[in-house]
């Protein structure tokens, strides 16, 4: 449990889960649902719906980067402990 300068309770775990869910919803809309629903009027979501190339790049860069970081860390641990 962590308290910030104002004495309020901040829970980092809830923030991480909420941001992951928000990313999942936006990514699901961009890749799957945008082809089946009309434009929303929100400029960023409409840009994702109209785009045919970069919406996949923006979504796939996160798991690709995560995989690279984890694989790099595991390789470094093998190197250090051999």
C-alpha positions in Angstrom: 0.0 0.0 0.0 1.4 3.4 -1.0 0.2 6.8 0.0 1.0 9.8 -2.1 1.9 13.3 -0.8 -1.7 14.2 -0.3 -2.3 11.2 1.9 -4.5 9.5 -0.6 -4.1 5.7 -1.2 -2.8 4.9 -4.7 -2.9 1.3 -5.8 -0.5 0.7 -8.7 -2.0 -2.7 -9.5 -5.4 -1.3 -10.2 -3.9 1.3 -12.5 -2.0 -1.4 -14.5 -5.0 -3.6 -14.8 -7.2 -0.6 -15.9 -4.7 0.5 -18.5 -4.4 -3.0 -19.8 -8.2 -3.3 -20.1 -8.4 0.1 -21.8 -5.7 -0.9 -24.3 -7.5 -4.3 -25.0 -10.8 -2.5 -25.7 -9.2 0.1 -28.0 -7.1 -2.6 -29.8 -10.2 -4.8 -30.2 -12.1 -2.0 -31.7 -9.3 -1.1 -34.0 -8.6 -4.6 -35.3 -12.0 -6.4 -35.1 -15.0 -4.2 -34.5 -14.2 -1.1 -36.6 -15.1 -2.9 -39.8 -18.6 -3.7 -38.6 -19.7 -0.5 -36.8 -20.1 3.0 -38.2 -17.7 5.8 -37.4 -17.9 7.1 -33.8 -17.1 10.8 -34.2 -14.1 10.4 -32.0 -11.1 11.4 -34.1 -8.6 8.9 -32.8 -11.0 5.9 -33.1 -12.1 7.0 -36.6 -8.5 7.3 -37.7 -7.9 3.8 -36.4 -11.0 2.5 -38.2 -10.0 4.1 -41.6 -6.4 3.0 -41.4 -5.4 -0.3 -43.0 -1.8 -0.6 -42.1 -0.5 1.2 -39.1 -3.3 0.2 -36.7 -1.8 -3.3 -36.7 1.7 -1.9 -36.1 0.6 0.2 -33.1 -1.1 -2.8 -31.5 1.5 -5.4 -32.2 4.5 -3.3 -31.1 3.6 -3.8 -27.4 3.6 -7.7 -27.3 6.6 -7.7 -29.7 8.6 -5.4 -27.4 7.5 -7.4 -24.3 8.7 -10.6 -25.9 12.0 -9.0 -26.8 12.6 -7.7 -23.3 11.8 -11.0 -21.7 13.9 -13.0 -24.1 16.8 -10.6 -23.7 16.5 -10.8 -19.9 16.4 -14.7 -19.9 19.4 -14.8 -22.2 21.3 -12.4 -20.0 20.5 -14.6 -17.0 21.9 -17.7 -18.8 25.0 -15.7 -19.7 25.6 -14.5 -16.2 25.0 -17.9 -14.5 27.0 -20.0 -16.9 
